[in-house]
Amino acid sequence: MDYEQAKSEVSRIIRHYNNERRHPSLHYLTPIQYYMGNPEVLLVIREAEIEKERALKREENMTRRKGGETTGTVS
């Protein structure tokens, strides 16, 4: 690997680390989301999405337990 290839690879790793990798210490946001955006709003949105997924999973589990009958709707 020559200097330019190494430089390109390091740049790629840094882009991934800052733009794609979610960090536990930043509440599982990427650094770019955390420092350039409004992390409080992003966290509220993500928590709402997580809760919606949980509700869907609960509904699926209840449907399986009841032999295919639904127990209600999830919005």
PDB file with SEQRES, HELIX, SHEET and CRYST1 records, atoms N, CA, C and O in Angstrom:
SEQRES   1 A   75  MET ASP TYR GLU GLN ALA LYS SER GLU VAL SER ARG ILE          
SEQRES   2 A   75  ILE ARG HIS TYR ASN ASN GLU ARG ARG HIS PRO SER LEU          
SEQRES   3 A   75  HIS TYR LEU THR PRO ILE GLN TYR TYR MET GLY ASN PRO          
SEQRES   4 A   75  GLU VAL LEU LEU VAL ILE ARG GLU ALA GLU ILE GLU LYS          
SEQRES   5 A   75  GLU ARG ALA LEU LYS ARG GLU GLU ASN MET THR ARG ARG          
SEQRES   6 A   75  LYS GLY GLY GLU THR THR GLY THR VAL SER                      
HELIX    1 AA1 TYR A    3  ASN A   19  1                                  17    
HELIX    2 AA2 PRO A   24  LEU A   26  5                                   3    
HELIX    3 AA3 PRO A   31  MET A   36  1                                   6    
HELIX    4 AA4 PRO A   39  ARG A   65  1                                  27    
CRYST1    1.000    1.000    1.000  90.00  90.00  90.00 P 1           1          
ATOM      1  N   MET A   1       0.857  -1.164   0.000  1.00  0.00           N  
ATOM      2  CA  MET A   1       0.000   0.000   0.000  1.00  0.00           C  
ATOM      3  C   MET A   1       0.910   1.236   0.000  1.00  0.00           C  
ATOM      4  O   MET A   1       1.812   1.355   0.830  1.00  0.00           O  
ATOM      5  N   ASP A   2       0.663   2.137  -0.930  1.00  0.00           N  
ATOM      6  CA  ASP A   2       1.462   3.358  -0.963  1.00  0.00           C  
ATOM      7  C   ASP A   2       0.800   4.455  -0.117  1.00  0.00           C  
ATOM      8  O   ASP A   2      -0.268   4.253   0.461  1.00  0.00           O  
ATOM      9  N   TYR A   3       1.444   5.592  -0.060  1.00  0.00           N  
ATOM     10  CA  TYR A   3       0.987   6.696   0.789  1.00  0.00           C  
ATOM     11  C   TYR A   3      -0.430   7.134   0.426  1.00  0.00           C  
ATOM     12  O   TYR A   3      -1.260   7.313   1.317  1.00  0.00           O  
ATOM     13  N   GLU A   4      -0.724   7.310  -0.857  1.00  0.00           N  
ATOM     14  CA  GLU A   4      -2.047   7.786  -1.289  1.00  0.00           C  
ATOM     15  C   GLU A   4      -3.137   6.769  -0.952  1.00  0.00           C  
ATOM     16  O   GLU A   4      -4.237   7.150  -0.551  1.00  0.00           O  
ATOM     17  N   GLN A   5      -2.842   5.493  -1.111  1.00  0.00           N  
ATOM     18  CA  GLN A   5      -3.812   4.462  -0.754  1.00  0.00           C  
ATOM     19  C   GLN A   5      -4.068   4.473   0.749  1.00  0.00           C  
ATOM     20  O   GLN A   5      -5.212   4.359   1.188  1.00  0.00           O  
ATOM     21  N   ALA A   6      -3.012   4.608   1.530  1.00  0.00           N  
ATOM     22  CA  ALA A   6      -3.164   4.657   2.988  1.00  0.00           C  
ATOM     23  C   ALA A   6      -3.974   5.879   3.403  1.00  0.00           C  
ATOM     24  O   ALA A   6      -4.847   5.787   4.266  1.00  0.00           O  
ATOM     25  N   LYS A   7      -3.688   7.007   2.794  1.00  0.00           N  
ATOM     26  CA  LYS A   7      -4.418   8.243   3.092  1.00  0.00           C  
ATOM     27  C   LYS A   7      -5.903   8.088   2.757  1.00  0.00           C  
ATOM     28  O   LYS A   7      -6.766   8.522   3.520  1.00  0.00           O  
ATOM     29  N   SER A   8      -6.189   7.474   1.629  1.00  0.00           N  
ATOM     30  CA  SER A   8      -7.571   7.242   1.215  1.00  0.00           C  
ATOM     31  C   SER A   8      -8.286   6.299   2.183  1.00  0.00           C  
ATOM     32  O   SER A   8      -9.444   6.527   2.534  1.00  0.00           O  
ATOM     33  N   GLU A   9      -7.605   5.253   2.609  1.00  0.00           N  
ATOM     34  CA  GLU A   9      -8.204   4.287   3.540  1.00  0.00           C  
ATOM     35  C   GLU A   9      -8.477   4.923   4.898  1.00  0.00           C  
ATOM     36  O   GLU A   9      -9.529   4.685   5.490  1.00  0.00           O  
ATOM     37  N   VAL A  10      -7.551   5.723   5.393  1.00  0.00           N  
ATOM     38  CA  VAL A  10      -7.758   6.409   6.674  1.00  0.00           C  
ATOM     39  C   VAL A  10      -8.939   7.375   6.559  1.00  0.00           C  
ATOM     40  O   VAL A  10      -9.747   7.469   7.483  1.00  0.00           O  
ATOM     41  N   SER A  11      -9.049   8.084   5.453  1.00  0.00           N  
ATOM     42  CA  SER A  11     -10.180   9.000   5.241  1.00  0.00           C  
ATOM     43  C   SER A  11     -11.500   8.239   5.241  1.00  0.00           C  
ATOM     44  O   SER A  11     -12.489   8.700   5.811  1.00  0.00           O  
ATOM     45  N   ARG A  12     -11.514   7.068   4.596  1.00  0.00           N  
ATOM     46  CA  ARG A  12     -12.729   6.247   4.555  1.00  0.00           C  
ATOM     47  C   ARG A  12     -13.123   5.813   5.959  1.00  0.00           C  
ATOM     48  O   ARG A  12     -14.301   5.867   6.315  1.00  0.00           O  
ATOM     49  N   ILE A  13     -12.161   5.385   6.755  1.00  0.00           N  
ATOM     50  CA  ILE A  13     -12.433   4.939   8.126  1.00  0.00           C  
ATOM     51  C   ILE A  13     -12.967   6.092   8.970  1.00  0.00           C  
ATOM     52  O   ILE A  13     -13.911   5.910   9.739  1.00  0.00           O  
ATOM     53  N   ILE A  14     -12.378   7.262   8.835  1.00  0.00           N  
ATOM     54  CA  ILE A  14     -12.839   8.430   9.596  1.00  0.00           C  
ATOM     55  C   ILE A  14     -14.261   8.807   9.197  1.00  0.00           C  
ATOM     56  O   ILE A  14     -15.080   9.118  10.061  1.00  0.00           O  
ATOM     57  N   ARG A  15     -14.566   8.784   7.893  1.00  0.00           N  
ATOM     58  CA  ARG A  15     -15.937   9.084   7.440  1.00  0.00           C  
ATOM     59  C   ARG A  15     -16.929   8.099   8.043  1.00  0.00           C  
ATOM     60  O   ARG A  15     -17.995   8.491   8.519  1.00  0.00           O  
ATOM     61  N   HIS A  16     -16.574   6.823   8.021  1.00  0.00           N  
ATOM     62  CA  HIS A  16     -17.455   5.806   8.595  1.00  0.00           C  
ATOM     63  C   HIS A  16     -17.656   6.058  10.092  1.00  0.00           C  
ATOM     64  O   HIS A  16     -18.781   6.017  10.588  1.00  0.00           O  
ATOM     65  N   TYR A  17     -16.577   6.315  10.793  1.00  0.00           N  
ATOM     66  CA  TYR A  17     -16.625   6.523  12.244  1.00  0.00           C  
ATOM     67  C   TYR A  17     -17.499   7.723  12.604  1.00  0.00           C  
ATOM     68  O   TYR A  17     -18.258   7.666  13.571  1.00  0.00           O  
ATOM     69  N   ASN A  18     -17.400   8.795  11.843  1.00  0.00           N  
ATOM     70  CA  ASN A  18     -18.139  10.016  12.161  1.00  0.00           C  
ATOM     71  C   ASN A  18     -19.552  10.058  11.595  1.00  0.00           C  
ATOM     72  O   ASN A  18     -20.425  10.702  12.177  1.00  0.00           O  
ATOM     73  N   ASN A  19     -19.797   9.386  10.474  1.00  0.00           N  
ATOM     74  CA  ASN A  19     -21.078   9.526   9.785  1.00  0.00           C  
ATOM     75  C   ASN A  19     -21.991   8.317   9.859  1.00  0.00           C  
ATOM     76  O   ASN A  19     -23.197   8.454   9.652  1.00  0.00           O  
ATOM     77  N   GLU A  20     -21.458   7.138  10.147  1.00  0.00           N  
ATOM     78  CA  GLU A  20     -22.279   5.929  10.102  1.00  0.00           C  
ATOM     79  C   GLU A  20     -22.301   5.150  11.411  1.00  0.00           C  
ATOM     80  O   GLU A  20     -23.332   4.588  11.781  1.00  0.00           O  
ATOM     81  N   ARG A  21     -21.183   5.114  12.106  1.00  0.00           N  
ATOM     82  CA  ARG A  21     -21.085   4.293  13.320  1.00  0.00           C  
ATOM     83  C   ARG A  21     -21.802   4.973  14.479  1.00  0.00           C  
ATOM     84  O   ARG A  21     -21.521   6.123  14.816  1.00  0.00           O  
ATOM     85  N   ARG A  22     -22.730   4.241  15.080  1.00  0.00           N  
ATOM     86  CA  ARG A  22     -23.456   4.759  16.243  1.00  0.00           C  
ATOM     87  C   ARG A  22     -22.619   4.511  17.492  1.00  0.00           C  
ATOM     88  O   ARG A  22     -22.055   3.431  17.670  1.00  0.00           O  
ATOM     89  N   HIS A  23     -22.546   5.515  18.350  1.00  0.00           N  
ATOM     90  CA  HIS A  23     -21.685   5.451  19.525  1.00  0.00           C  
ATOM     91  C   HIS A  23     -22.519   5.353  20.799  1.00  0.00           C  
ATOM     92  O   HIS A  23     -23.395   6.188  21.023  1.00  0.00           O  
ATOM     93  N   PRO A  24     -22.265   4.357  21.631  1.00  0.00           N  
ATOM     94  CA  PRO A  24     -23.022   4.225  22.889  1.00  0.00           C  
ATOM     95  C   PRO A  24     -22.934   5.470  23.769  1.00  0.00           C  
ATOM     96  O   PRO A  24     -23.919   5.852  24.402  1.00  0.00           O  
ATOM     97  N   SER A  25     -21.780   6.095  23.810  1.00  0.00           N  
ATOM     98  CA  SER A  25     -21.626   7.275  24.671  1.00  0.00           C  
ATOM     99  C   SER A  25     -22.396   8.483  24.150  1.00  0.00           C  
ATOM    100  O   SER A  25     -22.558   9.470  24.867  1.00  0.00           O  
ATOM    101  N   LEU A  26     -22.871   8.414  22.906  1.00  0.00           N  
ATOM    102  CA  LEU A  26     -23.677   9.491  22.320  1.00  0.00           C  
ATOM    103  C   LEU A  26     -25.126   9.037  22.161  1.00  0.00           C  
ATOM    104  O   LEU A  26     -25.832   9.503  21.266  1.00  0.00           O  
ATOM    105  N   HIS A  27     -25.564   8.135  23.023  1.00  0.00           N  
ATOM    106  CA  HIS A  27     -26.937   7.603  22.996  1.00  0.00           C  
ATOM    107  C   HIS A  27     -27.247   6.929  21.657  1.00  0.00           C  
ATOM    108  O   HIS A  27     -28.362   7.029  21.146  1.00  0.00           O  
ATOM    109  N   TYR A  28     -26.263   6.254  21.107  1.00  0.00           N  
ATOM    110  CA  TYR A  28     -26.377   5.513  19.850  1.00  0.00           C  
ATOM    111  C   TYR A  28     -26.732   6.404  18.663  1.00  0.00           C  
ATOM    112  O   TYR A  28     -27.408   5.971  17.730  1.00  0.00           O  
ATOM    113  N   LEU A  29     -26.276   7.635  18.707  1.00  0.00           N  
ATOM    114  CA  LEU A  29     -26.310   8.507  17.541  1.00  0.00           C  
ATOM    115  C   LEU A  29     -24.908   8.518  16.946  1.00  0.00           C  
ATOM    116  O   LEU A  29     -23.939   8.171  17.620  1.00  0.00           O  
ATOM    117  N   THR A  30     -24.803   8.917  15.684  1.00  0.00           N  
ATOM    118  CA  THR A  30     -23.483   9.101  15.101  1.00  0.00           C  
ATOM    119  C   THR A  30     -22.933  10.436  15.584  1.00  0.00           C  
ATOM    120  O   THR A  30     -23.711  11.311  15.963  1.00  0.00           O  
ATOM    121  N   PRO A  31     -21.618  10.617  15.581  1.00  0.00           N  
ATOM    122  CA  PRO A  31     -21.072  11.908  15.999  1.00  0.00           C  
ATOM    123  C   PRO A  31     -21.632  13.078  15.192  1.00  0.00           C  
ATOM    124  O   PRO A  31     -21.904  14.140  15.752  1.00  0.00           O  
ATOM    125  N   ILE A  32     -21.805  12.893  13.892  1.00  0.00           N  
ATOM    126  CA  ILE A  32     -22.327  13.987  13.072  1.00  0.00           C  
ATOM    127  C   ILE A  32     -23.757  14.330  13.480  1.00  0.00           C  
ATOM    128  O   ILE A  32     -24.118  15.506  13.515  1.00  0.00           O  
ATOM    129  N   GLN A  33     -24.580  13.319  13.791  1.00  0.00           N  
ATOM    130  CA  GLN A  33     -25.942  13.582  14.252  1.00  0.00           C  
ATOM    131  C   GLN A  33     -25.927  14.302  15.591  1.00  0.00           C  
ATOM    132  O   GLN A  33     -26.694  15.239  15.812  1.00  0.00           O  
ATOM    133  N   TYR A  34     -25.068  13.868  16.462  1.00  0.00           N  
ATOM    134  CA  TYR A  34     -25.040  14.412  17.817  1.00  0.00           C  
ATOM    135  C   TYR A  34     -24.545  15.851  17.851  1.00  0.00           C  
ATOM    136  O   TYR A  34     -25.141  16.696  18.517  1.00  0.00           O  
ATOM    137  N   TYR A  35     -23.473  16.132  17.148  1.00  0.00           N  
ATOM    138  CA  TYR A  35     -22.851  17.448  17.254  1.00  0.00           C  
ATOM    139  C   TYR A  35     -23.375  18.470  16.250  1.00  0.00           C  
ATOM    140  O   TYR A  35     -23.269  19.672  16.494  1.00  0.00           O  
ATOM    141  N   MET A  36     -23.935  18.026  15.132  1.00  0.00           N  
ATOM    142  CA  MET A  36     -24.397  18.966  14.113  1.00  0.00           C  
ATOM    143  C   MET A  36     -25.912  19.131  14.102  1.00  0.00           C  
ATOM    144  O   MET A  36     -26.433  20.063  13.489  1.00  0.00           O  
ATOM    145  N   GLY A  37     -26.606  18.246  14.766  1.00  0.00           N  
ATOM    146  CA  GLY A  37     -28.053  18.323  14.766  1.00  0.00           C  
ATOM    147  C   GLY A  37     -28.568  18.689  16.134  1.00  0.00           C  
ATOM    148  O   GLY A  37     -27.874  19.318  16.932  1.00  0.00           O  
ATOM    149  N   ASN A  38     -29.784  18.290  16.391  1.00  0.00           N  
ATOM    150  CA  ASN A  38     -30.409  18.512  17.685  1.00  0.00           C  
ATOM    151  C   ASN A  38     -30.618  17.135  18.305  1.00  0.00           C  
ATOM    152  O   ASN A  38     -31.634  16.492  18.038  1.00  0.00           O  
ATOM    153  N   PRO A  39     -29.678  16.668  19.128  1.00  0.00           N  
ATOM    154  CA  PRO A  39     -29.758  15.291  19.615  1.00  0.00           C  
ATOM    155  C   PRO A  39     -31.020  14.998  20.415  1.00  0.00           C  
ATOM    156  O   PRO A  39     -31.516  13.873  20.380  1.00  0.00           O  
ATOM    157  N   GLU A  40     -31.550  15.980  21.134  1.00  0.00           N  
ATOM    158  CA  GLU A  40     -32.756  15.731  21.924  1.00  0.00           C  
ATOM    159  C   GLU A  40     -33.929  15.352  21.023  1.00  0.00           C  
ATOM    160  O   GLU A  40     -34.679  14.427  21.333  1.00  0.00           O  
ATOM    161  N   VAL A  41     -34.087  16.063  19.913  1.00  0.00           N  
ATOM    162  CA  VAL A  41     -35.173  15.759  18.976  1.00  0.00           C  
ATOM    163  C   VAL A  41     -34.958  14.389  18.350  1.00  0.00           C  
ATOM    164  O   VAL A  41     -35.897  13.600  18.243  1.00  0.00           O  
ATOM    165  N   LEU A  42     -33.729  14.102  17.938  1.00  0.00           N  
ATOM    166  CA  LEU A  42     -33.433  12.803  17.331  1.00  0.00           C  
ATOM    167  C   LEU A  42     -33.701  11.660  18.301  1.00  0.00           C  
ATOM    168  O   LEU A  42     -34.196  10.606  17.902  1.00  0.00           O  
ATOM    169  N   LEU A  43     -33.376  11.864  19.566  1.00  0.00           N  
ATOM    170  CA  LEU A  43     -33.616  10.822  20.566  1.00  0.00           C  
ATOM    171  C   LEU A  43     -35.104  10.599  20.788  1.00  0.00           C  
ATOM    172  O   LEU A  43     -35.532   9.458  20.964  1.00  0.00           O  
ATOM    173  N   VAL A  44     -35.901  11.661  20.784  1.00  0.00           N  
ATOM    174  CA  VAL A  44     -37.354  11.522  20.939  1.00  0.00           C  
ATOM    175  C   VAL A  44     -37.938  10.766  19.749  1.00  0.00           C  
ATOM    176  O   VAL A  44     -38.773   9.879  19.921  1.00  0.00           O  
ATOM    177  N   ILE A  45     -37.497  11.119  18.548  1.00  0.00           N  
ATOM    178  CA  ILE A  45     -37.979  10.436  17.342  1.00  0.00           C  
ATOM    179  C   ILE A  45     -37.605   8.960  17.389  1.00  0.00           C  
ATOM    180  O   ILE A  45     -38.440   8.095  17.123  1.00  0.00           O  
ATOM    181  N   ARG A  46     -36.356   8.674  17.725  1.00  0.00           N  
ATOM    182  CA  ARG A  46     -35.916   7.278  17.775  1.00  0.00           C  
ATOM    183  C   ARG A  46     -36.682   6.494  18.830  1.00  0.00           C  
ATOM    184  O   ARG A  46     -37.074   5.353  18.587  1.00  0.00           O  
ATOM    185  N   GLU A  47     -36.900   7.087  19.995  1.00  0.00           N  
ATOM    186  CA  GLU A  47     -37.640   6.391  21.051  1.00  0.00           C  
ATOM    187  C   GLU A  47     -39.067   6.089  20.601  1.00  0.00           C  
ATOM    188  O   GLU A  47     -39.598   5.022  20.912  1.00  0.00           O  
ATOM    189  N   ALA A  48     -39.694   7.014  19.872  1.00  0.00           N  
ATOM    190  CA  ALA A  48     -41.041   6.770  19.348  1.00  0.00           C  
ATOM    191  C   ALA A  48     -41.027   5.616  18.350  1.00  0.00           C  
ATOM    192  O   ALA A  48     -41.931   4.780  18.356  1.00  0.00           O  
ATOM    193  N   GLU A  49     -40.011   5.567  17.496  1.00  0.00           N  
ATOM    194  CA  GLU A  49     -39.898   4.465  16.538  1.00  0.00           C  
ATOM    195  C   GLU A  49     -39.685   3.136  17.249  1.00  0.00           C  
ATOM    196  O   GLU A  49     -40.266   2.122  16.862  1.00  0.00           O  
ATOM    197  N   ILE A  50     -38.862   3.137  18.279  1.00  0.00           N  
ATOM    198  CA  ILE A  50     -38.610   1.916  19.047  1.00  0.00           C  
ATOM    199  C   ILE A  50     -39.891   1.450  19.723  1.00  0.00           C  
ATOM    200  O   ILE A  50     -40.197   0.258  19.710  1.00  0.00           O  
ATOM    201  N   GLU A  51     -40.634   2.363  20.307  1.00  0.00           N  
ATOM    202  CA  GLU A  51     -41.883   1.997  20.983  1.00  0.00           C  
ATOM    203  C   GLU A  51     -42.899   1.445  19.989  1.00  0.00           C  
ATOM    204  O   GLU A  51     -43.628   0.505  20.305  1.00  0.00           O  
ATOM    205  N   LYS A  52     -42.950   2.019  18.798  1.00  0.00           N  
ATOM    206  CA  LYS A  52     -43.860   1.507  17.767  1.00  0.00           C  
ATOM    207  C   LYS A  52     -43.481   0.072  17.398  1.00  0.00           C  
ATOM    208  O   LYS A  52     -44.355  -0.784  17.262  1.00  0.00           O  
ATOM    209  N   GLU A  53     -42.187  -0.193  17.236  1.00  0.00           N  
ATOM    210  CA  GLU A  53     -41.726  -1.550  16.933  1.00  0.00           C  
ATOM    211  C   GLU A  53     -42.049  -2.512  18.070  1.00  0.00           C  
ATOM    212  O   GLU A  53     -42.445  -3.652  17.823  1.00  0.00           O  
ATOM    213  N   ARG A  54     -41.884  -2.067  19.304  1.00  0.00           N  
ATOM    214  CA  ARG A  54     -42.225  -2.916  20.454  1.00  0.00           C  
ATOM    215  C   ARG A  54     -43.705  -3.277  20.436  1.00  0.00           C  
ATOM    216  O   ARG A  54     -44.076  -4.425  20.684  1.00  0.00           O  
ATOM    217  N   ALA A  55     -44.545  -2.292  20.142  1.00  0.00           N  
ATOM    218  CA  ALA A  55     -45.986  -2.541  20.096  1.00  0.00           C  
ATOM    219  C   ALA A  55     -46.323  -3.544  18.994  1.00  0.00           C  
ATOM    220  O   ALA A  55     -47.162  -4.424  19.189  1.00  0.00           O  
ATOM    221  N   LEU A  56     -45.680  -3.413  17.850  1.00  0.00           N  
ATOM    222  CA  LEU A  56     -45.919  -4.363  16.760  1.00  0.00           C  
ATOM    223  C   LEU A  56     -45.487  -5.773  17.158  1.00  0.00           C  
ATOM    224  O   LEU A  56     -46.187  -6.743  16.866  1.00  0.00           O  
ATOM    225  N   LYS A  57     -44.343  -5.887  17.819  1.00  0.00           N  
ATOM    226  CA  LYS A  57     -43.875  -7.201  18.271  1.00  0.00           C  
ATOM    227  C   LYS A  57     -44.833  -7.800  19.301  1.00  0.00           C  
ATOM    228  O   LYS A  57     -45.126  -8.995  19.260  1.00  0.00           O  
ATOM    229  N   ARG A  58     -45.321  -6.963  20.226  1.00  0.00           N  
ATOM    230  CA  ARG A  58     -46.297  -7.466  21.206  1.00  0.00           C  
ATOM    231  C   ARG A  58     -47.542  -7.986  20.500  1.00  0.00           C  
ATOM    232  O   ARG A  58     -48.064  -9.044  20.851  1.00  0.00           O  
ATOM    233  N   GLU A  59     -48.014  -7.245  19.510  1.00  0.00           N  
ATOM    234  CA  GLU A  59     -49.199  -7.662  18.759  1.00  0.00           C  
ATOM    235  C   GLU A  59     -48.928  -8.975  18.026  1.00  0.00           C  
ATOM    236  O   GLU A  59     -49.775  -9.869  18.032  1.00  0.00           O  
ATOM    237  N   GLU A  60     -47.767  -9.101  17.399  1.00  0.00           N  
ATOM    238  CA  GLU A  60     -47.418 -10.351  16.713  1.00  0.00           C  
ATOM    239  C   GLU A  60     -47.376 -11.518  17.693  1.00  0.00           C  
ATOM    240  O   GLU A  60     -47.878 -12.601  17.394  1.00  0.00           O  
ATOM    241  N   ASN A  61     -46.785 -11.301  18.852  1.00  0.00           N  
ATOM    242  CA  ASN A  61     -46.711 -12.362  19.859  1.00  0.00           C  
ATOM    243  C   ASN A  61     -48.096 -12.758  20.352  1.00  0.00           C  
ATOM    244  O   ASN A  61     -48.377 -13.944  20.527  1.00  0.00           O  
ATOM    245  N   MET A  62     -48.957 -11.782  20.575  1.00  0.00           N  
ATOM    246  CA  MET A  62     -50.321 -12.085  21.027  1.00  0.00           C  
ATOM    247  C   MET A  62     -51.086 -12.836  19.942  1.00  0.00           C  
ATOM    248  O   MET A  62     -51.862 -13.744  20.241  1.00  0.00           O  
ATOM    249  N   THR A  63     -50.868 -12.461  18.689  1.00  0.00           N  
ATOM    250  CA  THR A  63     -51.533 -13.143  17.580  1.00  0.00           C  
ATOM    251  C   THR A  63     -51.102 -14.605  17.528  1.00  0.00           C  
ATOM    252  O   THR A  63     -51.940 -15.487  17.340  1.00  0.00           O  
ATOM    253  N   ARG A  64     -49.817 -14.871  17.689  1.00  0.00           N  
ATOM    254  CA  ARG A  64     -49.326 -16.245  17.680  1.00  0.00           C  
ATOM    255  C   ARG A  64     -49.899 -17.049  18.838  1.00  0.00           C  
ATOM    256  O   ARG A  64     -50.269 -18.210  18.667  1.00  0.00           O  
ATOM    257  N   ARG A  65     -49.973 -16.445  20.002  1.00  0.00           N  
ATOM    258  CA  ARG A  65     -50.503 -17.143  21.180  1.00  0.00           C  
ATOM    259  C   ARG A  65     -51.976 -17.479  21.025  1.00  0.00           C  
ATOM    260  O   ARG A  65     -52.437 -18.507  21.522  1.00  0.00           O  
ATOM    261  N   LYS A  66     -52.711 -16.622  20.342  1.00  0.00           N  
ATOM    262  CA  LYS A  66     -54.148 -16.827  20.176  1.00  0.00           C  
ATOM    263  C   LYS A  66     -54.465 -17.675  18.951  1.00  0.00           C  
ATOM    264  O   LYS A  66     -55.635 -17.836  18.603  1.00  0.00           O  
ATOM    265  N   GLY A  67     -53.459 -18.212  18.301  1.00  0.00           N  
ATOM    266  CA  GLY A  67     -53.698 -19.071  17.145  1.00  0.00           C  
ATOM    267  C   GLY A  67     -54.060 -18.301  15.894  1.00  0.00           C  
ATOM    268  O   GLY A  67     -54.795 -18.809  15.047  1.00  0.00           O  
ATOM    269  N   GLY A  68     -53.557 -17.081  15.762  1.00  0.00           N  
ATOM    270  CA  GLY A  68     -53.796 -16.315  14.548  1.00  0.00           C  
ATOM    271  C   GLY A  68     -54.798 -15.202  14.697  1.00  0.00           C  
ATOM    272  O   GLY A  68     -54.917 -14.358  13.809  1.00  0.00           O  
ATOM    273  N   GLU A  69     -55.526 -15.177  15.804  1.00  0.00           N  
ATOM    274  CA  GLU A  69     -56.491 -14.095  16.005  1.00  0.00           C  
ATOM    275  C   GLU A  69     -55.759 -12.840  16.456  1.00  0.00           C  
ATOM    276  O   GLU A  69     -54.832 -12.911  17.263  1.00  0.00           O  
ATOM    277  N   THR A  70     -56.174 -11.702  15.938  1.00  0.00           N  
ATOM    278  CA  THR A  70     -55.566 -10.453  16.386  1.00  0.00           C  
ATOM    279  C   THR A  70     -56.241 -10.002  17.667  1.00  0.00           C  
ATOM    280  O   THR A  70     -57.393 -10.347  17.933  1.00  0.00           O  
ATOM    281  N   THR A  71     -55.510  -9.226  18.460  1.00  0.00           N  
ATOM    282  CA  THR A  71     -56.052  -8.747  19.735  1.00  0.00           C  
ATOM    283  C   THR A  71     -56.403  -7.278  19.680  1.00  0.00           C  
ATOM    284  O   THR A  71     -56.868  -6.720  20.674  1.00  0.00           O  
ATOM    285  N   GLY A  72     -56.195  -6.647  18.562  1.00  0.00           N  
ATOM    286  CA  GLY A  72     -56.456  -5.215  18.434  1.00  0.00           C  
ATOM    287  C   GLY A  72     -55.539  -4.644  17.382  1.00  0.00           C  
ATOM    288  O   GLY A  72     -54.770  -5.367  16.748  1.00  0.00           O  
ATOM    289  N   THR A  73     -55.627  -3.350  17.202  1.00  0.00           N  
ATOM    290  CA  THR A  73     -54.779  -2.709  16.208  1.00  0.00           C  
ATOM    291  C   THR A  73     -53.690  -1.918  16.891  1.00  0.00           C  
ATOM    292  O   THR A  73     -53.847  -1.430  18.010  1.00  0.00           O  
ATOM    293  N   VAL A  74     -52.593  -1.805  16.190  1.00  0.00           N  
ATOM    294  CA  VAL A  74     -51.465  -1.016  16.675  1.00  0.00           C  
ATOM    295  C   VAL A  74     -51.249   0.096  15.676  1.00  0.00           C  
ATOM    296  O   VAL A  74     -51.139  -0.149  14.475  1.00  0.00           O  
ATOM    297  N   SER A  75     -51.189   1.309  16.167  1.00  0.00           N  
ATOM    298  CA  SER A  75     -50.984   2.423  15.232  1.00  0.00           C  
ATOM    299  C   SER A  75     -49.601   2.975  15.340  1.00  0.00           C  
ATOM    300  O   SER A  75     -49.255   3.917  14.627  1.00  0.00           O  
TER     301      SER A  75                                                      
END                                                                             
